[in-house]
Amino acid sequence: MAVPKRRTPPAKQGQRRSHHHVVAAQIARCPQCRSPRVNHRICPVCGSYKGRQVLGSSDSR
């Protein structure tokens, strides 16, 4: 079984974990209805994405 020869110092441990933080989602306005939505997602209000109507009135997601 593999066992570390030395204990990892706190500074080295912090360097390894430096990218483990939580990042807030990017919020943008929908170009169609101007409601806030998450980037690269279908607008939950009007159902459009990249200028196209993706979800109709019968689709419920």
TORGUGU-963524 format. One record per residue (C-alpha): residue number from 1; x, y, z. Coordinates in Angstrom, 3 decimals. Layout:
N
LUMNU,k,x,y,z
LUMNU,NUM,X,Y,Z;
...
This chain:
61
LUMNU,k,x,y,z
LUMNU,1,0.000,0.000,0.000;
LUMNU,2,1.311,3.447,-0.924;
LUMNU,3,2.054,5.732,2.018;
LUMNU,4,3.447,9.281,1.741;
LUMNU,5,7.034,9.580,2.999;
LUMNU,6,6.484,13.119,4.312;
LUMNU,7,3.513,15.103,5.545;
LUMNU,8,2.163,17.657,3.040;
LUMNU,9,2.802,21.198,4.326;
LUMNU,10,-0.231,23.521,4.654;
LUMNU,11,1.146,25.861,1.960;
LUMNU,12,1.429,23.043,-0.574;
LUMNU,13,-2.018,21.784,0.398;
LUMNU,14,-3.416,25.286,-0.138;
LUMNU,15,-1.770,25.532,-3.563;
LUMNU,16,-3.428,22.276,-4.589;
LUMNU,17,-6.851,23.424,-3.348;
LUMNU,18,-6.625,26.937,-4.821;
LUMNU,19,-9.004,26.057,-7.686;
LUMNU,20,-11.606,24.316,-5.516;
LUMNU,21,-13.599,27.463,-4.771;
LUMNU,22,-17.243,27.932,-5.780;
LUMNU,23,-17.931,30.412,-8.584;
LUMNU,24,-21.248,32.235,-8.924;
LUMNU,25,-23.257,31.598,-12.083;
LUMNU,26,-23.013,34.227,-14.815;
LUMNU,27,-26.360,35.984,-15.217;
LUMNU,28,-27.241,37.642,-18.535;
LUMNU,29,-30.379,39.198,-19.989;
LUMNU,30,-32.352,37.284,-22.609;
LUMNU,31,-32.195,39.177,-25.925;
LUMNU,32,-35.839,38.282,-26.658;
LUMNU,33,-37.712,39.051,-23.423;
LUMNU,34,-34.963,40.828,-21.397;
LUMNU,35,-35.524,38.579,-18.357;
LUMNU,36,-32.468,37.382,-16.387;
LUMNU,37,-31.192,33.923,-17.262;
LUMNU,38,-28.042,31.833,-16.838;
LUMNU,39,-25.570,32.033,-19.734;
LUMNU,40,-25.644,29.212,-22.319;
LUMNU,41,-29.069,27.985,-21.162;
LUMNU,42,-32.574,28.176,-22.595;
LUMNU,43,-34.543,31.150,-21.293;
LUMNU,44,-37.110,29.791,-18.789;
LUMNU,45,-39.573,32.613,-19.578;
LUMNU,46,-39.752,32.704,-23.387;
LUMNU,47,-38.031,29.390,-24.271;
LUMNU,48,-35.554,30.833,-26.771;
LUMNU,49,-31.842,30.106,-27.217;
LUMNU,50,-29.441,31.838,-29.632;
LUMNU,51,-32.275,33.683,-31.334;
LUMNU,52,-34.315,30.525,-32.019;
LUMNU,53,-37.523,29.355,-30.360;
LUMNU,54,-36.514,26.070,-28.717;
LUMNU,55,-39.371,25.430,-26.294;
LUMNU,56,-42.950,25.913,-27.368;
LUMNU,57,-46.007,26.462,-25.195;
LUMNU,58,-46.702,22.687,-25.057;
LUMNU,59,-43.193,21.823,-23.787;
LUMNU,60,-42.831,21.881,-20.010;
LUMNU,61,-39.251,21.673,-18.754;
